[in-house]
C-alpha cells in the first residue's frame, strides 16, 4: 500500500467507518513493522482522548496542537535502521501530518453537531433514535450521537450503561456503539452494555441477535482483536489494574490466572434480569461483592457510600430488589443476612463490619 492508501485506511479505522476488509488491511499494516505499531497506538490513543473532551470546552486550535505534537519513535542507528529512517519513517512523519489535519477536521465538524442525552444518578431514561432504535439509559450514563444519525451513520458514544433494542437498518449502515475502550457492532437486535468509567470492567450481554466487540481485548494497547457474543452470552473484560493495588500472599485463595481476564458466560433466560432488570427497577445481585454492590447503589439512589475495610468490601451477597424506593430498606435487607452495620447522614452512607 502507498501512503495515500494507508492514510485513508487509518482515517476510516480510527473514525469507526472501516469495513471488515479495511480493518484487516489496517491490521496487516500495523503488524508489518514495530514502528507502524507504535505509530498507530500513539495516533489511536490521542484520537480517543480528543473524542471524549466535552463539546463546551473544546478549543479546536489546542486540540489540533495536542494531536499533531506527538512524535513517532525514532529507530536505532543500525545500517538497516538508517535506511528505514530515511524512507518509511520519513514517509510516516509526512503521513502523520496529513492524517492529523484530516482527523482534526473530521473531529471539529462532528463535535459541532453532537447531541448528548444524560441521565442523573437516581434516574432511568428511555429514548428513541431517528432510525427507530430504542435505548434505555441507566443512572449516571451519557449517550452522544451526531445530528445526522441514521443518514450517513448509526454510531453512538456511550459512557455508563444502556440497553439497546436496535431497529432494522441498511446493512451498509451498521449500528455501532463506541465506548472509551471498545467498539460494539450490532449484528442482532437486543443487548445490554455496561461501561462506567468508575467500574473495573466492561460488560455486554446479548439478549437476542449477535454483537462483535472490537478493541484492546487482551489488555495490550497495540493489539486489535474481535470477539463475537451470541444470544444469552455475557462478555466481561476486566481492565488492567495497577500492580500496587494487589499484593500476592502465599495463602491467597484468588486465582491469579483470572486477574484482568476475559470472561464469556452462557446464561439462561431466567438469569437475563440480572443484567437488564434495571430497566424495570429491578436490582439483582448474584454473589456480587459489597464493593460492586455499593457502586450500583450509589448510582441508583444518588448517594455516596463509604466502606474503608477491604475485607468488608469483598464480602459477597446474593439477593434481588424490586421497586424499592429507599436505600435504607435495601441496606436493611442486606444487613438481615450479612454481617454489616450502616449509618446514614444526609446523602452519605457509612458501612462497617458487624463483629457481634
VEXGUNU-724819 format. One record per residue (C-alpha): residue in one letter; residue number from 0; z, x, y. Coordinates in nm, 2 decimals, always signed. Layout:
<rs>
+----+-----+--------+--------+--------+
! aa !   i !     c3 !     c1 !     c2 !
+----+-----+--------+--------+--------+
!  A ! NUM !      Z !      X !      Y !
...
+----+-----+--------+--------+--------+
</rs>
This chain:
<rs>
+----+-----+--------+--------+--------+
! aa !   i !     c3 !     c1 !     c2 !
+----+-----+--------+--------+--------+
!  X !   0 !  +0.00 !  +0.00 !  +0.00 !
!  X !   1 !  -0.07 !  +0.12 !  +0.35 !
!  X !   2 !  +0.18 !  +0.10 !  +0.64 !
!  X !   3 !  +0.04 !  -0.23 !  +0.77 !
!  X !   4 !  +0.08 !  -0.40 !  +0.43 !
!  X !   5 !  +0.43 !  -0.26 !  +0.40 !
!  X !   6 !  +0.52 !  -0.38 !  +0.75 !
!  X !   7 !  +0.41 !  -0.74 !  +0.67 !
!  X !   8 !  +0.58 !  -0.75 !  +0.33 !
!  X !   9 !  +0.91 !  -0.62 !  +0.47 !
!  X !  10 !  +0.90 !  -0.87 !  +0.76 !
!  X !  11 !  +0.83 !  -1.16 !  +0.52 !
!  X !  12 !  +1.11 !  -1.05 !  +0.28 !
!  X !  13 !  +1.37 !  -0.99 !  +0.54 !
!  X !  14 !  +1.29 !  -1.32 !  +0.72 !
!  X !  15 !  +1.31 !  -1.50 !  +0.38 !
!  X !  16 !  +0.94 !  -1.60 !  +0.38 !
!  X !  17 !  +0.81 !  -1.39 !  +0.09 !
!  X !  18 !  +0.68 !  -1.55 !  -0.22 !
!  X !  19 !  +0.75 !  -1.43 !  -0.58 !
!  X !  20 !  +0.46 !  -1.18 !  -0.58 !
!  X !  21 !  +0.55 !  -1.03 !  -0.24 !
!  X !  22 !  +0.91 !  -1.00 !  -0.34 !
!  X !  23 !  +0.81 !  -0.79 !  -0.65 !
!  X !  24 !  +0.59 !  -0.57 !  -0.43 !
!  X !  25 !  +0.88 !  -0.51 !  -0.19 !
!  X !  26 !  +1.10 !  -0.41 !  -0.49 !
!  X !  27 !  +0.84 !  -0.17 !  -0.62 !
!  X !  28 !  +0.81 !  -0.01 !  -0.27 !
!  X !  29 !  +1.19 !  +0.02 !  -0.23 !
!  X !  30 !  +1.23 !  +0.18 !  -0.58 !
!  X !  31 !  +0.94 !  +0.42 !  -0.52 !
!  X !  32 !  +1.15 !  +0.68 !  -0.34 !
!  X !  33 !  +1.51 !  +0.72 !  -0.22 !
!  X !  34 !  +1.40 !  +0.73 !  +0.14 !
!  X !  35 !  +1.23 !  +0.40 !  +0.10 !
!  X !  36 !  +1.56 !  +0.26 !  -0.05 !
!  X !  37 !  +1.77 !  +0.40 !  +0.23 !
!  X !  38 !  +1.53 !  +0.27 !  +0.50 !
!  X !  39 !  +1.52 !  -0.08 !  +0.35 !
!  X !  40 !  +1.90 !  -0.10 !  +0.31 !
!  X !  41 !  +1.96 !  +0.00 !  +0.67 !
!  X !  42 !  +1.70 !  -0.23 !  +0.80 !
!  X !  43 !  +1.82 !  -0.53 !  +0.60 !
!  X !  44 !  +2.18 !  -0.48 !  +0.69 !
!  X !  45 !  +2.10 !  -0.46 !  +1.06 !
!  X !  46 !  +1.90 !  -0.78 !  +1.04 !
!  X !  47 !  +2.18 !  -0.96 !  +0.87 !
!  X !  48 !  +2.43 !  -0.86 !  +1.13 !
!  X !  49 !  +2.20 !  -0.98 !  +1.41 !
!  X !  50 !  +2.13 !  -1.31 !  +1.22 !
!  X !  51 !  +2.49 !  -1.42 !  +1.24 !
!  X !  52 !  +2.56 !  -1.35 !  +1.60 !
!  X !  53 !  +2.64 !  -1.67 !  +1.79 !
!  X !  54 !  +2.35 !  -1.80 !  +1.99 !
!  X !  55 !  +2.55 !  -1.84 !  +2.31 !
!  X !  56 !  +2.64 !  -1.47 !  +2.32 !
!  X !  57 !  +2.30 !  -1.33 !  +2.23 !
!  X !  58 !  +2.17 !  -1.06 !  +2.46 !
!  X !  59 !  +1.82 !  -1.00 !  +2.34 !
!  X !  60 !  +1.79 !  -0.66 !  +2.51 !
!  X !  61 !  +2.11 !  -0.54 !  +2.34 !
!  X !  62 !  +2.01 !  -0.69 !  +2.01 !
!  X !  63 !  +1.68 !  -0.50 !  +2.02 !
!  X !  64 !  +1.86 !  -0.18 !  +2.12 !
!  X !  65 !  +2.10 !  -0.22 !  +1.83 !
!  X !  66 !  +1.82 !  -0.29 !  +1.59 !
!  X !  67 !  +1.59 !  -0.01 !  +1.69 !
!  X !  68 !  +1.86 !  +0.25 !  +1.74 !
!  X !  69 !  +1.91 !  +0.31 !  +1.36 !
!  X !  70 !  +1.78 !  +0.64 !  +1.23 !
!  X !  71 !  +1.61 !  +0.69 !  +0.90 !
!  X !  72 !  +1.79 !  +0.96 !  +0.69 !
!  X !  73 !  +1.62 !  +1.29 !  +0.71 !
!  X !  74 !  +1.52 !  +1.46 !  +0.38 !
!  X !  75 !  +1.64 !  +1.81 !  +0.29 !
!  X !  76 !  +1.42 !  +2.10 !  +0.38 !
!  X !  77 !  +1.26 !  +2.19 !  +0.05 !
!  X !  78 !  +0.88 !  +2.25 !  +0.04 !
!  X !  79 !  +0.83 !  +1.91 !  -0.11 !
!  X !  80 !  +1.07 !  +1.76 !  +0.14 !
!  X !  81 !  +0.89 !  +1.93 !  +0.43 !
!  X !  82 !  +0.56 !  +1.78 !  +0.32 !
!  X !  83 !  +0.72 !  +1.44 !  +0.28 !
!  X !  84 !  +0.89 !  +1.46 !  +0.62 !
!  X !  85 !  +0.55 !  +1.52 !  +0.79 !
!  X !  86 !  +0.38 !  +1.24 !  +0.60 !
!  X !  87 !  +0.57 !  +0.95 !  +0.47 !
!  X !  88 !  +0.89 !  +0.99 !  +0.67 !
!  X !  89 !  +0.68 !  +1.02 !  +0.99 !
!  X !  90 !  +0.49 !  +0.71 !  +0.89 !
!  X !  91 !  +0.81 !  +0.53 !  +0.81 !
!  X !  92 !  +0.95 !  +0.61 !  +1.15 !
!  X !  93 !  +0.64 !  +0.46 !  +1.31 !
!  X !  94 !  +0.67 !  +0.16 !  +1.08 !
!  X !  95 !  +1.03 !  +0.12 !  +1.18 !
!  X !  96 !  +0.94 !  +0.09 !  +1.55 !
!  X !  97 !  +0.67 !  -0.17 !  +1.48 !
!  X !  98 !  +0.89 !  -0.36 !  +1.25 !
!  X !  99 !  +1.18 !  -0.36 !  +1.49 !
!  X ! 100 !  +0.97 !  -0.52 !  +1.76 !
!  X ! 101 !  +0.83 !  -0.78 !  +1.52 !
!  X ! 102 !  +1.17 !  -0.87 !  +1.38 !
!  X ! 103 !  +1.34 !  -0.88 !  +1.72 !
!  X ! 104 !  +1.06 !  -1.11 !  +1.85 !
!  X ! 105 !  +1.10 !  -1.33 !  +1.54 !
!  X ! 106 !  +1.47 !  -1.34 !  +1.58 !
!  X ! 107 !  +1.46 !  -1.41 !  +1.95 !
!  X ! 108 !  +1.22 !  -1.70 !  +1.90 !
!  X ! 109 !  +1.43 !  -1.85 !  +1.62 !
!  X ! 110 !  +1.77 !  -1.82 !  +1.79 !
!  X ! 111 !  +1.65 !  -2.02 !  +2.09 !
!  X ! 112 !  +1.58 !  -2.32 !  +1.86 !
!  X ! 113 !  +1.87 !  -2.31 !  +1.62 !
!  X ! 114 !  +2.08 !  -2.62 !  +1.57 !
!  X ! 115 !  +2.43 !  -2.59 !  +1.44 !
!  X ! 116 !  +2.64 !  -2.85 !  +1.27 !
!  X ! 117 !  +3.01 !  -2.75 !  +1.24 !
!  X ! 118 !  +3.30 !  -2.92 !  +1.07 !
!  X ! 119 !  +3.65 !  -2.85 !  +1.19 !
!  X ! 120 !  +3.93 !  -2.78 !  +0.94 !
!  X ! 121 !  +4.07 !  -3.11 !  +0.80 !
!  X ! 122 !  +3.73 !  -3.28 !  +0.81 !
!  X ! 123 !  +3.42 !  -3.35 !  +0.60 !
!  X ! 124 !  +3.08 !  -3.44 !  +0.74 !
!  X ! 125 !  +2.76 !  -3.57 !  +0.58 !
!  X ! 126 !  +2.42 !  -3.51 !  +0.75 !
!  X ! 127 !  +2.06 !  -3.60 !  +0.66 !
!  X ! 128 !  +1.80 !  -3.33 !  +0.74 !
!  X ! 129 !  +1.45 !  -3.41 !  +0.87 !
!  X ! 130 !  +1.30 !  -3.38 !  +0.51 !
!  X ! 131 !  +1.55 !  -3.64 !  +0.38 !
!  X ! 132 !  +1.78 !  -3.38 !  +0.22 !
!  X ! 133 !  +2.14 !  -3.49 !  +0.22 !
!  X ! 134 !  +2.41 !  -3.23 !  +0.30 !
!  X ! 135 !  +2.79 !  -3.27 !  +0.27 !
!  X ! 136 !  +2.98 !  -3.01 !  +0.47 !
!  X ! 137 !  +3.33 !  -2.92 !  +0.38 !
!  X ! 138 !  +3.61 !  -2.84 !  +0.62 !
!  X ! 139 !  +3.57 !  -2.52 !  +0.82 !
!  X ! 140 !  +3.19 !  -2.50 !  +0.75 !
!  X ! 141 !  +2.88 !  -2.44 !  +0.96 !
!  X ! 142 !  +2.52 !  -2.52 !  +0.89 !
!  X ! 143 !  +2.24 !  -2.37 !  +1.11 !
!  X ! 144 !  +1.87 !  -2.46 !  +1.09 !
!  X ! 145 !  +1.57 !  -2.44 !  +1.32 !
!  X ! 146 !  +1.44 !  -2.74 !  +1.52 !
!  X ! 147 !  +1.10 !  -2.71 !  +1.33 !
!  X ! 148 !  +1.28 !  -2.76 !  +1.00 !
!  X ! 149 !  +1.06 !  -2.94 !  +0.74 !
!  X ! 150 !  +0.74 !  -2.85 !  +0.94 !
!  X ! 151 !  +0.69 !  -2.48 !  +0.87 !
!  X ! 152 !  +1.01 !  -2.41 !  +0.66 !
!  X ! 153 !  +1.30 !  -2.57 !  +0.49 !
!  X ! 154 !  +1.55 !  -2.29 !  +0.55 !
!  X ! 155 !  +1.92 !  -2.34 !  +0.65 !
!  X ! 156 !  +2.20 !  -2.09 !  +0.70 !
!  X ! 157 !  +2.55 !  -2.18 !  +0.56 !
!  X ! 158 !  +2.89 !  -2.04 !  +0.63 !
!  X ! 159 !  +3.15 !  -2.22 !  +0.43 !
!  X ! 160 !  +3.10 !  -2.49 !  +0.16 !
!  X ! 161 !  +2.83 !  -2.76 !  +0.12 !
!  X ! 162 !  +2.69 !  -2.99 !  -0.14 !
!  X ! 163 !  +2.31 !  -3.03 !  -0.12 !
!  X ! 164 !  +2.10 !  -3.32 !  -0.26 !
!  X ! 165 !  +1.75 !  -3.19 !  -0.20 !
!  X ! 166 !  +1.47 !  -3.42 !  -0.11 !
!  X ! 167 !  +1.14 !  -3.37 !  -0.28 !
!  X ! 168 !  +0.91 !  -3.15 !  -0.08 !
!  X ! 169 !  +0.59 !  -2.95 !  -0.10 !
!  X ! 170 !  +0.60 !  -2.66 !  -0.34 !
!  X ! 171 !  +0.46 !  -2.44 !  -0.06 !
!  X ! 172 !  +0.77 !  -2.51 !  +0.15 !
!  X ! 173 !  +1.07 !  -2.43 !  -0.08 !
!  X ! 174 !  +1.43 !  -2.52 !  +0.02 !
!  X ! 175 !  +1.62 !  -2.21 !  +0.10 !
!  X ! 176 !  +1.99 !  -2.16 !  +0.18 !
!  X ! 177 !  +2.09 !  -1.83 !  +0.34 !
!  X ! 178 !  +2.45 !  -1.71 !  +0.33 !
!  X ! 179 !  +2.59 !  -1.38 !  +0.45 !
!  X ! 180 !  +2.53 !  -1.20 !  +0.12 !
!  X ! 181 !  +2.30 !  -1.42 !  -0.09 !
!  X ! 182 !  +1.99 !  -1.64 !  -0.07 !
!  X ! 183 !  +1.97 !  -1.96 !  -0.28 !
!  X ! 184 !  +1.62 !  -2.10 !  -0.36 !
!  X ! 185 !  +1.63 !  -2.46 !  -0.48 !
!  X ! 186 !  +1.43 !  -2.54 !  -0.79 !
!  X ! 187 !  +1.60 !  -2.87 !  -0.85 !
!  X ! 188 !  +1.79 !  -3.13 !  -0.67 !
!  X ! 189 !  +2.17 !  -3.11 !  -0.66 !
!  X ! 190 !  +2.40 !  -2.82 !  -0.62 !
!  X ! 191 !  +2.73 !  -2.71 !  -0.46 !
!  X ! 192 !  +2.75 !  -2.39 !  -0.26 !
!  X ! 193 !  +3.07 !  -2.21 !  -0.15 !
!  X ! 194 !  +3.05 !  -1.91 !  +0.08 !
!  X ! 195 !  +3.35 !  -1.90 !  +0.30 !
!  X ! 196 !  +3.39 !  -1.56 !  +0.49 !
!  X ! 197 !  +3.77 !  -1.55 !  +0.40 !
!  X ! 198 !  +3.71 !  -1.60 !  +0.03 !
!  X ! 199 !  +3.68 !  -1.31 !  -0.21 !
!  X ! 200 !  +3.38 !  -1.47 !  -0.39 !
!  X ! 201 !  +3.05 !  -1.65 !  -0.36 !
!  X ! 202 !  +3.01 !  -1.96 !  -0.59 !
!  X ! 203 !  +2.73 !  -2.21 !  -0.67 !
!  X ! 204 !  +2.75 !  -2.50 !  -0.91 !
!  X ! 205 !  +2.43 !  -2.68 !  -1.02 !
!  X ! 206 !  +2.47 !  -3.05 !  -1.10 !
!  X ! 207 !  +2.10 !  -3.12 !  -1.15 !
!  X ! 208 !  +1.79 !  -2.91 !  -1.15 !
!  X ! 209 !  +1.80 !  -2.53 !  -1.11 !
!  X ! 210 !  +1.85 !  -2.27 !  -0.84 !
!  X ! 211 !  +1.79 !  -1.90 !  -0.81 !
!  X ! 212 !  +2.03 !  -1.67 !  -0.64 !
!  X ! 213 !  +1.90 !  -1.35 !  -0.48 !
!  X ! 214 !  +2.09 !  -1.07 !  -0.32 !
!  X ! 215 !  +2.31 !  -0.78 !  -0.40 !
!  X ! 216 !  +2.44 !  -0.94 !  -0.72 !
!  X ! 217 !  +2.55 !  -0.60 !  -0.87 !
!  X ! 218 !  +2.75 !  -0.52 !  -0.55 !
!  X ! 219 !  +2.51 !  -0.24 !  -0.47 !
!  X ! 220 !  +2.37 !  -0.28 !  -0.12 !
!  X ! 221 !  +2.04 !  -0.12 !  -0.22 !
!  X ! 222 !  +1.97 !  -0.32 !  -0.53 !
!  X ! 223 !  +1.79 !  -0.66 !  -0.51 !
!  X ! 224 !  +1.83 !  -0.89 !  -0.81 !
!  X ! 225 !  +1.79 !  -1.25 !  -0.90 !
!  X ! 226 !  +2.00 !  -1.49 !  -1.12 !
!  X ! 227 !  +1.89 !  -1.84 !  -1.23 !
!  X ! 228 !  +2.16 !  -2.11 !  -1.25 !
!  X ! 229 !  +2.09 !  -2.41 !  -1.47 !
!  X ! 230 !  +2.24 !  -2.76 !  -1.48 !
!  X ! 231 !  +2.62 !  -2.77 !  -1.53 !
!  X ! 232 !  +2.65 !  -2.40 !  -1.48 !
!  X ! 233 !  +2.87 !  -2.22 !  -1.23 !
!  X ! 234 !  +2.78 !  -1.88 !  -1.09 !
!  X ! 235 !  +3.06 !  -1.69 !  -0.92 !
!  X ! 236 !  +3.02 !  -1.35 !  -0.77 !
!  X ! 237 !  +3.33 !  -1.16 !  -0.66 !
!  X ! 238 !  +3.28 !  -0.93 !  -0.36 !
!  X ! 239 !  +3.39 !  -0.57 !  -0.39 !
!  X ! 240 !  +3.75 !  -0.52 !  -0.28 !
!  X ! 241 !  +3.89 !  -0.21 !  -0.11 !
!  X ! 242 !  +4.05 !  +0.01 !  -0.37 !
!  X ! 243 !  +4.37 !  +0.04 !  -0.18 !
!  X ! 244 !  +4.43 !  -0.33 !  -0.23 !
!  X ! 245 !  +4.47 !  -0.28 !  -0.60 !
!  X ! 246 !  +4.66 !  -0.01 !  -0.79 !
!  X ! 247 !  +4.63 !  +0.00 !  -1.16 !
!  X ! 248 !  +4.96 !  +0.02 !  -1.36 !
!  X ! 249 !  +4.98 !  +0.12 !  -1.73 !
!  X ! 250 !  +5.14 !  -0.22 !  -1.82 !
!  X ! 251 !  +4.90 !  -0.43 !  -1.62 !
!  X ! 252 !  +4.75 !  -0.72 !  -1.81 !
!  X ! 253 !  +4.45 !  -0.76 !  -1.58 !
!  X ! 254 !  +4.11 !  -0.70 !  -1.73 !
!  X ! 255 !  +3.97 !  -0.41 !  -1.53 !
!  X ! 256 !  +3.62 !  -0.49 !  -1.65 !
!  X ! 257 !  +3.63 !  -0.82 !  -1.47 !
!  X ! 258 !  +3.71 !  -0.69 !  -1.13 !
!  X ! 259 !  +3.43 !  -0.77 !  -0.89 !
!  X ! 260 !  +3.24 !  -0.92 !  -1.17 !
!  X ! 261 !  +2.96 !  -1.18 !  -1.20 !
!  X ! 262 !  +3.07 !  -1.49 !  -1.39 !
!  X ! 263 !  +2.84 !  -1.76 !  -1.53 !
!  X ! 264 !  +3.03 !  -2.06 !  -1.67 !
!  X ! 265 !  +2.90 !  -2.35 !  -1.87 !
!  X ! 266 !  +3.08 !  -2.67 !  -1.78 !
!  X ! 267 !  +3.07 !  -3.03 !  -1.90 !
!  X ! 268 !  +3.02 !  -3.34 !  -1.69 !
!  X ! 269 !  +3.39 !  -3.41 !  -1.67 !
!  X ! 270 !  +3.45 !  -3.07 !  -1.50 !
!  X ! 271 !  +3.20 !  -3.12 !  -1.22 !
!  X ! 272 !  +3.47 !  -3.28 !  -1.00 !
!  X ! 273 !  +3.65 !  -2.95 !  -0.98 !
!  X ! 274 !  +3.36 !  -2.81 !  -0.78 !
!  X ! 275 !  +3.22 !  -3.11 !  -0.59 !
!  X ! 276 !  +3.50 !  -3.36 !  -0.59 !
!  X ! 277 !  +3.60 !  -3.26 !  -0.23 !
!  X ! 278 !  +3.31 !  -3.49 !  -0.11 !
!  X ! 279 !  +3.53 !  -3.79 !  -0.23 !
!  X ! 280 !  +3.85 !  -3.64 !  -0.10 !
!  X ! 281 !  +3.94 !  -3.51 !  -0.45 !
!  X ! 282 !  +4.11 !  -3.18 !  -0.50 !
!  X ! 283 !  +4.11 !  -3.03 !  -0.85 !
!  X ! 284 !  +4.29 !  -2.71 !  -0.95 !
!  X ! 285 !  +4.25 !  -2.57 !  -1.30 !
!  X ! 286 !  +4.46 !  -2.26 !  -1.34 !
!  X ! 287 !  +4.39 !  -2.15 !  -0.98 !
!  X ! 288 !  +4.63 !  -1.91 !  -0.82 !
!  X ! 289 !  +4.86 !  -2.03 !  -0.54 !
!  X ! 290 !  +4.68 !  -1.78 !  -0.31 !
!  X ! 291 !  +4.34 !  -1.95 !  -0.38 !
!  X ! 292 !  +4.50 !  -2.30 !  -0.35 !
!  X ! 293 !  +4.65 !  -2.21 !  -0.02 !
!  X ! 294 !  +4.31 !  -2.13 !  +0.13 !
!  X ! 295 !  +4.18 !  -2.47 !  +0.02 !
!  X ! 296 !  +4.48 !  -2.65 !  +0.16 !
!  X ! 297 !  +4.46 !  -2.46 !  +0.49 !
!  X ! 298 !  +4.10 !  -2.58 !  +0.54 !
!  X ! 299 !  +4.16 !  -2.93 !  +0.40 !
!  X ! 300 !  +4.48 !  -3.01 !  +0.61 !
!  X ! 301 !  +4.42 !  -2.77 !  +0.91 !
!  X ! 302 !  +4.74 !  -2.58 !  +0.86 !
!  X ! 303 !  +4.84 !  -2.21 !  +0.83 !
!  X ! 304 !  +5.02 !  -2.12 !  +0.50 !
!  X ! 305 !  +5.24 !  -1.81 !  +0.49 !
!  X ! 306 !  +5.31 !  -1.66 !  +0.15 !
!  X ! 307 !  +5.41 !  -1.30 !  +0.15 !
!  X ! 308 !  +5.53 !  -1.25 !  -0.21 !
!  X ! 309 !  +5.24 !  -1.10 !  -0.42 !
!  X ! 310 !  +5.39 !  -1.24 !  -0.75 !
!  X ! 311 !  +5.42 !  -1.58 !  -0.58 !
!  X ! 312 !  +5.05 !  -1.56 !  -0.47 !
!  X ! 313 !  +4.94 !  -1.50 !  -0.84 !
!  X ! 314 !  +5.13 !  -1.80 !  -0.99 !
!  X ! 315 !  +4.87 !  -2.03 !  -1.15 !
!  X ! 316 !  +4.87 !  -2.41 !  -1.11 !
!  X ! 317 !  +4.67 !  -2.70 !  -1.25 !
!  X ! 318 !  +4.65 !  -3.05 !  -1.11 !
!  X ! 319 !  +4.44 !  -3.30 !  -0.92 !
!  X ! 320 !  +4.50 !  -3.49 !  -0.59 !
!  X ! 321 !  +4.30 !  -3.79 !  -0.48 !
!  X ! 322 !  +4.31 !  -3.93 !  -0.12 !
!  X ! 323 !  +4.64 !  -3.76 !  -0.03 !
!  X ! 324 !  +4.66 !  -3.75 !  +0.35 !
!  X ! 325 !  +4.97 !  -3.54 !  +0.38 !
!  X ! 326 !  +5.00 !  -3.18 !  +0.27 !
!  X ! 327 !  +5.38 !  -3.24 !  +0.24 !
!  X ! 328 !  +5.30 !  -3.47 !  -0.06 !
!  X ! 329 !  +5.07 !  -3.22 !  -0.22 !
!  X ! 330 !  +5.32 !  -2.94 !  -0.19 !
!  X ! 331 !  +5.59 !  -3.17 !  -0.32 !
!  X ! 332 !  +5.39 !  -3.24 !  -0.63 !
!  X ! 333 !  +5.32 !  -2.87 !  -0.69 !
!  X ! 334 !  +5.68 !  -2.79 !  -0.65 !
!  X ! 335 !  +5.78 !  -3.05 !  -0.91 !
!  X ! 336 !  +5.65 !  -2.82 !  -1.19 !
!  X ! 337 !  +5.61 !  -2.49 !  -1.02 !
!  X ! 338 !  +5.89 !  -2.25 !  -0.91 !
!  X ! 339 !  +5.84 !  -2.27 !  -0.53 !
!  X ! 340 !  +6.01 !  -2.38 !  -0.22 !
!  X ! 341 !  +5.84 !  -2.46 !  +0.11 !
!  X ! 342 !  +5.93 !  -2.53 !  +0.48 !
!  X ! 343 !  +5.71 !  -2.70 !  +0.74 !
!  X ! 344 !  +5.73 !  -2.60 !  +1.11 !
!  X ! 345 !  +5.45 !  -2.77 !  +1.31 !
!  X ! 346 !  +5.12 !  -2.65 !  +1.15 !
!  X ! 347 !  +5.28 !  -2.35 !  +0.98 !
!  X ! 348 !  +5.40 !  -2.38 !  +0.62 !
!  X ! 349 !  +5.60 !  -2.11 !  +0.45 !
!  X ! 350 !  +5.61 !  -2.10 !  +0.07 !
!  X ! 351 !  +5.88 !  -1.90 !  -0.10 !
!  X ! 352 !  +5.99 !  -1.85 !  -0.46 !
!  X ! 353 !  +6.25 !  -2.08 !  -0.61 !
!  X ! 354 !  +6.47 !  -1.84 !  -0.80 !
!  X ! 355 !  +6.71 !  -2.10 !  -0.93 !
+----+-----+--------+--------+--------+
</rs>
